Amino acid sequence: MNLKDWKIIFFSATALLAFFIYSPLLVDVLPPQKQETFFSLAILGSQGKTDDYYTNNEPEISLDTPVKWNIYIYNHMDKAQQIKVKIKILTLTDSQPNSTSFTPSSSPSIYEIRRIMSKNETLIIPFEWEISDIIQNGDYFDISQLHINDFTTSASYYGNKEDTLKMIFELWVYSDNTKTFEFGWSDLGEIRCVWNQIQFKIIE
């Protein structure tokens, strides 16, 4: 082996040794990559799984029959967050949330849930609801008694009371910039939102 070969080996070994010595220092100097931040929202059945949404395994809700679901929320943001879940009932012709334009449904809420979530916290919120009375009034029908947890409300819709309906769950997040709850959040310069829905029919 000539002198040139020995020089190549010497400089290669020196560079490799320097890499192992100084690489931990470089990790401390270089800024850490920002991780993706997001929320997860899911509606689970009575047993906390993605089934058992209906008592007879059909998307039908009988009057005076409690329906037990669970709202699953996971906070993978970089800090604690104030969140609000807006629950709405829509007919098939009502506008639903749009994940492309990040706009919520224009229908009013029938119920809202507010929580403060710590970083990486998971919430399972029981959601028990029951419809006690529904009346057809011409082109409209009225859900005159709707019980949600310990709350009772009513709502009126255009259409037939036998129509298929959708229960919508929208996740709203408190913005430190606007000081209001907004449908969605900002992640790495992009707007994101999350919502969920379950269809059902009311049978008497």
N, C-alpha and C positions, 0 to 999 in steps of 0.2 A: 504494500500500500504506500503510495507516494505522499508527499507533503500536501498536495492539493486535496487529496481524499481525507487526510487527517483534519485539515482545516474545515471541510464541509461537516464532518462528524462533530467537531468541537463546537462550531456555531449552532448546529441543529440542537445539540444537547443543551447549550446555554440558553437558547430561545425557549426550549421546552421547560427547563427549570424555572426560567423567569415567569412563564405563563402560570405555573402552579403556585408560585410565590405571590404574584400580584393579582391573580384572578379574584380572590375574595375581596380585595380592596376595590376592584372595579365594580363588583356587585354593589358595594356600599355607595360608590360614587354615582353610578348610573341611576336615573330615576326609575322607580318601579312602574311597570305597565299597569294602566288603569283597567281593572276588571269590569266585565259587563255587569250592569246592575239591572234588576228586573223584579217584578212581582209575579206570583203565580196565583191563579184563582180557579177553583174547581167546586162543583156541586156534587156532594156525595150522598148516597142513600141513607136509609135509617140505621144501617150497621157501619157507617163510615167507609163504605166502599162504593165503587162505580156500578152499583146495582141496587135492587130493593127500593126503587123510587116510588113504586105504586103498590097498593095492597094486593092487587090481583095480577100484577106483572103486565098490565095493559095501561097505556097512557090515559087513564080515566080517573077522574076525581069525583067520588060520590059526596052528596051533601051530608053534612054533619059527621064526616069521617076525617079524623086528624091525619095529616100527612107530615111525616118526619124526615127532614133532610138535614144535611150539615154543610156549612160553608167553609171551605178550606182556603186559607190565604197564607202565602209565604213571602216574607220580606227579604229579598236579597239585594237591597240597596246598601249604600255605604254608611248609613246612619239610621237612627230611629226615625219613624215616619208616622204622621197622622193620616189615617185612611178613613174613607167613608164608602160603604156599599149601598148603592141605590137599587132598590128592587122595584120592578115595574111589571105590569101585566099588559101584553100587547095582543091585538088580533093579528091575523096573517097579513092584513093590509096596512098596519101601522109601520112607521119607519123604525127600524132597529138600529142599534149602534153600528158605526162604520169604522172598521179598523184601518182603512186606507186614508180617510180624511180625518180620523181621530175625533169624530163627532159622536156624542151620545144620542140615544133615542130622545125625540122631542116629547114623548109621553111623560106625564107626571109620575112621581114616585108614589107607591102605596106604602112603602116602609123604608127606613134608613137605619143603618148600623154604623156607629163611629167607634174607632179604636185607636190607641197609640201603640205602635208595634216597635219593639227594639230591633236592632240589626240582627238579621238571620233568624228572626222569630217566626214560628209557625202557629197559626191560630186555627182552631176548629170551633166554629160557632154554631150551636144548635139552631135550627130553623124549623119550627113547627107551625103549620098553618091549616086552616079549615074554612070551608065555605058553608054557611048555614042557610043562605037564601039567595035565590036568583030569580029575577022577574023580567019578562019580555014586555017592552013598552014601544010598540010600533017598530021602527027601524033600529031601535036601541034596546040594549038589555042592561039591567042593573044588578051588580053584585052588591046586595044591600047589607049583607053581613059577612065580612071577611076578617077572620081572626088570625093574627100573626103573633106568635109568642104570647105576650100579655097585652097586646094591642088589638083594637077592633076598628075597622075602617069600612069604607064602601067605595064603589067606583062604577062609572057608567061607560058603556062602549057601543060603538056603532056596529051593528051586525045582528046575528042570530045567536041565541044562548047555547045552541048546539054546535057552534063553530069551534074549530081548534084554536086554542090560545097558546101564548108563549109567556113564561115567566122569565124576565131578564134580570141579570145581576151585573151591575156596572161597578167597577172599582175606580173611585175618585181619590186623588192624592192631594194633600195640602201643599201649596206652593209658597215657599218663603218669599218669592219675588212679588207675586200678585196678592199675597195674604188671603187667598181664597182656595177652596177645593176645586181641582181641575180634573177632567176626564183624561187621565194619562200622566206621563212623567217624561222627563228628558234623560236620555242615556247616550253618552259620547256624542252629543250634538244632535241626536235624533229623538223625535217624539215617538213614544210607544203607549199603547193602551191595552187593557185586557177586560174581557167581559165573557159571560156565559149565559146559556139559555136552556130551558127544558120545556117541551111542548106537552099540552094536556088538553083533555076535554072534560067538561062538567056534565055529569049524568045525574038525573033526579030519580 
